[in-house]
Amino acid sequence: MNLLQLNFHHLHYFWCVAKRGHLTRAAEDLHVSQSALSAQIRQLEERLGEALFIREARRMKLTDAGQLVLSYADTIFGLGREMLGRLQGRNEGVTRLRVGSVATMSRNYQENWIRPVLDDPLVVLTLESGVLEGLLERLAQHQLDVVLANEPVLVSIDRPLHCRFLGYQAISLVGPASGWAPNSLRIPHDLDGLDIALPGPRHALRAQFDALCAAANVTPRLRAEVDDMAMLRLIARDSGWLALLPEVVVQDELRAGELVTVGQSSELRENFYAITTPHRHRIDVLERLLSGGRPDDKISSSLAESGAPA
């Protein structure tokens, strides 16, 4: 048997009976006779080559094969309801939320942003990371519902987008507690010639830092540039160099006293944006996240949405 031979009409009948657990009640729901319903389920069983029910006096009990088929039928018809609901501007059944994020973005922020829906059994998350332009292309093709970025995007007639500012987190210069006193350096004035690990050139934060150093005529000694914040955390912990990153990335090392915050600047912060298409079909779960998701106490949240560049 191949997919083209699968009768989805029969599969729907099976699904209704499995949900009801009773042939007569399912027949009433479907407005067909009990004998016709029973016959179509037998045809499905013959096509599949497996018994799907154990027929008892008053109830229909699923076999092991029936349980397996039911799990797939739940997905098939759940997706069907979701598709129709999205097209008709309503949500019902399982909701799939497809989130893209730039590869350089704070994973801590992403996890905090989606946290309000993690306990919702009707939400299935798809999380992707990549380069911003590639993610925006997938967004335009409706393969993603929202893109999270740490820089705003330019909006034009040819590329209509909504760019919503979500909040920001402060950036700190951290170093080994054995070699540095807390808040002992001014950024960038005291950094000339010091060993430092920085976010990579693709990271929005890097441009901010380089501009500050250039304006102050300061040149730190670059020892590493790292896009991935998890790797930058390890370097900050093990290298003995200074490192520029959000404190939340090294919060465990700061609590343990392995690292200290050596300095901060009000001009350095990582901003967060949610990018969507203006004519997307409404997803209630996404609307809740966009309008009310506060990541944590360290992040200042704002709700500014515009069709113009943010």
ZAMARGU-4260 file (C-alpha; in steps of 0.2 Angstrom, whole numbers, plus 5000, padded with zeros to 4 digits):
<rodrens>
0) 5000/5000/5000 | 5006/5018/4996 | 5000/5035/5001 | 4989/5037/4986 | 4979/5022/4991
5) 4976/5028/5009 | 4958/5034/5010 | 4958/5049/5022 | 4939/5048/5022 | 4940/5031/5030
10) 4954/5037/5041 | 4943/5051/5048 | 4929/5039/5052 | 4941/5028/5061 | 4947/5044/5071
15) 4930/5048/5076 | 4926/5031/5082 | 4942/5030/5091 | 4939/5046/5100 | 4921/5041/5105
20) 4926/5023/5109 | 4908/5019/5103 | 4902/5015/5086 | 4884/5020/5088 | 4888/5037/5095
25) 4901/5040/5082 | 4889/5036/5068 | 4876/5048/5076 | 4890/5062/5076 | 4894/5058/5057
30) 4876/5056/5052 | 4879/5039/5044 | 4872/5022/5048 | 4881/5011/5060 | 4883/4997/5047
35) 4890/5009/5034 | 4903/5016/5047 | 4908/4999/5052 | 4910/4993/5034 | 4921/5008/5030
40) 4932/5005/5045 | 4934/4987/5040 | 4940/4993/5023 | 4953/5004/5031 | 4959/4989/5041
45) 4960/4978/5026 | 4970/4991/5017 | 4982/4993/5031 | 4983/4975/5034 | 4980/4977/5053
50) 4965/4976/5065 | 4963/4993/5073 | 4949/4988/5085 | 4944/4974/5097 | 4926/4974/5096
55) 4918/4972/5113 | 4899/4971/5117 | 4897/4990/5119 | 4913/4998/5115 | 4927/4998/5103
60) 4944/4995/5110 | 4960/5000/5101 | 4973/4987/5097 | 4991/4992/5097 | 4991/4996/5079
65) 4975/5006/5082 | 4984/5016/5095 | 4998/5020/5083 | 4986/5025/5069 | 4977/5036/5081
70) 4992/5045/5086 | 4995/5049/5067 | 4977/5053/5064 | 4977/5066/5079 | 4992/5075/5070
75) 4984/5074/5053 | 4967/5081/5058 | 4974/5092/5071 | 4984/5101/5057 | 4969/5101/5046
80) 4959/5111/5059 | 4974/5122/5063 | 4976/5126/5044 | 4957/5130/5042 | 4957/5140/5058
85) 4972/5151/5053 | 4964/5154/5036 | 4948/5160/5044 | 4956/5170/5057 | 4954/5159/5073
90) 4964/5147/5082 | 4959/5130/5088 | 4967/5113/5092 | 4986/5112/5092 | 4995/5128/5087
95) 5012/5127/5079 | 5023/5142/5082 | 5038/5144/5071 | 5052/5155/5078 | 5068/5160/5069
100) 5082/5169/5078 | 5099/5176/5072 | 5113/5164/5077 | 5122/5178/5087 | 5107/5182/5098
105) 5107/5178/5117 | 5100/5161/5120 | 5095/5166/5137 | 5084/5179/5130 | 5076/5167/5118
110) 5072/5155/5131 | 5064/5168/5142 | 5054/5175/5128 | 5046/5159/5124 | 5044/5153/5142
115) 5025/5159/5144 | 5020/5145/5131 | 5031/5131/5137 | 5018/5124/5148 | 5004/5125/5135
120) 5000/5108/5129 | 4992/5115/5113 | 5008/5124/5107 | 5021/5115/5097 | 5037/5126/5095
125) 5049/5125/5080 | 5065/5135/5084 | 5078/5139/5070 | 5093/5150/5070 | 5103/5157/5056
130) 5109/5173/5047 | 5096/5187/5047 | 5093/5189/5029 | 5090/5170/5026 | 5078/5171/5041
135) 5069/5186/5033 | 5067/5177/5017 | 5059/5162/5026 | 5048/5174/5035 | 5042/5182/5018
140) 5038/5165/5012 | 5028/5161/5027 | 5039/5147/5033 | 5042/5156/5049 | 5030/5166/5060
145) 5042/5178/5068 | 5060/5182/5068 | 5070/5187/5084 | 5085/5198/5080 | 5097/5209/5090
150) 5097/5223/5077 | 5082/5232/5068 | 5079/5229/5050 | 5076/5242/5036 | 5058/5241/5029
155) 5053/5246/5012 | 5039/5245/5000 | 5047/5229/4992 | 5050/5222/5009 | 5035/5227/5021
160) 5039/5221/5038 | 5034/5225/5056 | 5049/5228/5068 | 5044/5228/5086 | 5056/5233/5100
165) 5055/5220/5114 | 5068/5226/5126 | 5087/5225/5130 | 5099/5218/5142 | 5115/5227/5149
170) 5132/5222/5143 | 5147/5220/5155 | 5165/5218/5154 | 5170/5203/5165 | 5186/5196/5171
175) 5194/5183/5183 | 5191/5187/5201 | 5209/5183/5205 | 5215/5197/5194 | 5202/5211/5195
180) 5192/5221/5207 | 5174/5224/5204 | 5170/5239/5193 | 5188/5244/5193 | 5189/5249/5174
185) 5181/5263/5164 | 5174/5257/5147 | 5182/5261/5135 | 5195/5273/5142 | 5205/5260/5153
190) 5205/5246/5140 | 5220/5251/5129 | 5232/5236/5127 | 5222/5225/5138 | 5219/5207/5132
195) 5200/5205/5128 | 5188/5193/5120 | 5174/5200/5110 | 5158/5195/5101 | 5162/5192/5083
200) 5160/5205/5069 | 5143/5199/5064 | 5136/5203/5082 | 5127/5220/5083 | 5136/5223/5100
205) 5153/5223/5091 | 5149/5238/5081 | 5144/5248/5097 | 5160/5243/5106 | 5172/5246/5091
210) 5164/5264/5089 | 5166/5268/5108 | 5185/5263/5107 | 5188/5272/5091 | 5180/5288/5098
215) 5191/5287/5113 | 5207/5282/5103 | 5208/5266/5113 | 5215/5250/5106 | 5212/5234/5117
220) 5222/5219/5112 | 5210/5207/5103 | 5213/5189/5109 | 5197/5181/5102 | 5181/5185/5093
225) 5167/5173/5096 | 5149/5173/5088 | 5142/5160/5100 | 5139/5166/5117 | 5141/5149/5125
230) 5159/5148/5118 | 5162/5166/5124 | 5157/5161/5141 | 5169/5147/5142 | 5183/5158/5136
235) 5179/5171/5149 | 5179/5157/5162 | 5195/5149/5157 | 5207/5161/5148 | 5211/5174/5161
240) 5206/5188/5148 | 5193/5201/5150 | 5177/5197/5140 | 5163/5208/5134 | 5146/5199/5136
245) 5129/5200/5144 | 5130/5196/5163 | 5116/5183/5161 | 5128/5172/5151 | 5140/5170/5165
250) 5128/5172/5179 | 5134/5155/5187 | 5152/5161/5187 | 5148/5178/5194 | 5138/5169/5208
255) 5152/5157/5212 | 5165/5171/5213 | 5175/5165/5198 | 5172/5180/5188 | 5168/5198/5193
260) 5160/5213/5183 | 5175/5224/5179 | 5166/5238/5171 | 5150/5243/5162 | 5145/5257/5150
265) 5127/5264/5148 | 5131/5265/5129 | 5133/5246/5127 | 5117/5235/5127 | 5110/5221/5117
270) 5093/5226/5110 | 5080/5213/5105 | 5067/5215/5091 | 5053/5204/5084 | 5050/5205/5066
275) 5034/5199/5058 | 5025/5201/5041 | 5011/5214/5041 | 4998/5203/5033 | 5001/5187/5042
280) 4986/5176/5048 | 4984/5180/5066 | 4991/5167/5079 | 4984/5171/5096 | 5000/5163/5105
285) 5011/5174/5095 | 5001/5190/5099 | 5002/5186/5117 | 5021/5184/5117 | 5022/5200/5107
290) 5011/5210/5118 | 5015/5203/5135 | 5031/5193/5136 | 5043/5200/5149 | 5059/5190/5149
295) 5065/5193/5166 | 5069/5207/5179 | 5086/5211/5171 | 5078/5216/5154 | 5069/5232/5151
300) 5053/5229/5140 | 5045/5241/5128 | 5031/5239/5116 | 5034/5250/5101 | 5029/5244/5084
305) 5031/5252/5068 | 5031/5249/5049 | 5046/5261/5048 | 5064/5256/5052 | 5066/5255/5071
</rodrens>
